[in-house]
């Protein structure tokens, strides 16, 4: 499958990306306004993951979706229970 030309991709996705970035900014603002924001911001590893993901977004080298997925994924553990089929 041939990728879209860059100008067509930006035409197609600009408003969607803008909306998602505004959603992220609003969510982070809500976290910062919380009573316990200082404690949460200093101690919650989820915010570290968000910060790392934002760094990946800024990186122009490509593969951003995969790299961000890896940030939020658990490392594989061979002892995980295998899923059972549903009948």
C-alpha positions in Angstrom: 0.0 0.0 0.0 1.4 3.4 -1.0 1.5 6.0 1.8 -0.4 9.3 1.3 1.6 12.3 0.1 2.5 14.4 3.1 0.4 17.4 2.0 -2.7 15.1 1.6 -2.1 13.5 5.0 -1.9 16.9 6.7 -5.0 18.0 4.9 -6.8 14.8 6.1 -5.6 14.7 9.7 -4.8 18.2 10.8 -8.1 18.9 12.6 -8.2 15.4 14.2 -4.6 15.8 15.5 -5.3 19.3 16.8 -8.4 18.0 18.6 -6.4 15.2 20.3 -3.6 17.5 21.3 -6.2 19.9 22.9 -7.7 16.9 24.7 -4.3 15.9 26.1 -3.5 19.5 27.1 -6.9 19.8 28.9 -6.4 16.5 30.8 -2.9 17.5 31.9 -4.3 20.9 33.0 -7.0 19.1 35.1 -4.3 17.0 36.8 -2.2 20.1 37.5 -5.1 21.9 39.1 -5.8 19.0 41.5 -5.4 19.6 45.3 -2.6 17.0 45.5 -1.0 17.9 42.2 2.5 18.4 43.7 2.5 14.9 45.2 1.0 13.2 42.2 3.3 15.0 39.7 6.3 13.9 41.7 5.4 10.3 42.5 3.1 8.9 39.8 4.9 6.7 37.2 2.0 7.2 34.8 3.0 10.8 34.4 6.5 9.7 33.6 5.1 7.5 30.8 3.1 10.4 29.5 6.2 12.7 29.5 8.2 10.0 27.6 5.4 9.6 25.1 5.3 13.4 24.5 9.1 13.3 23.9 8.5 10.6 21.3 5.9 12.7 19.5 8.5 15.5 19.2 11.0 13.1 17.6 10.8 13.2 13.8 12.6 9.8 13.2 9.4 7.8 12.6 7.9 4.8 14.3 6.3 6.9 16.9 3.1 4.9 17.3 5.1 1.7 18.0 7.5 3.5 20.4 4.6 5.0 22.3 2.8 1.7 22.5 6.0 0.2 24.0 6.1 2.9 26.7 2.6 2.0 27.9 3.0 -1.8 27.5 4.2 -4.3 30.0 7.4 -6.3 29.2 6.5 -9.8 28.1 6.4 -12.3 31.0 6.5 -16.0 29.9 4.7 -17.0 33.1 1.5 -15.2 32.1 -1.5 -17.4 32.0 -2.6 -18.2 28.5 -6.1 -17.0 27.5 -8.8 -19.7 27.5 -11.1 -19.9 24.5 -14.7 -18.8 25.0 -17.4 -21.2 24.0 
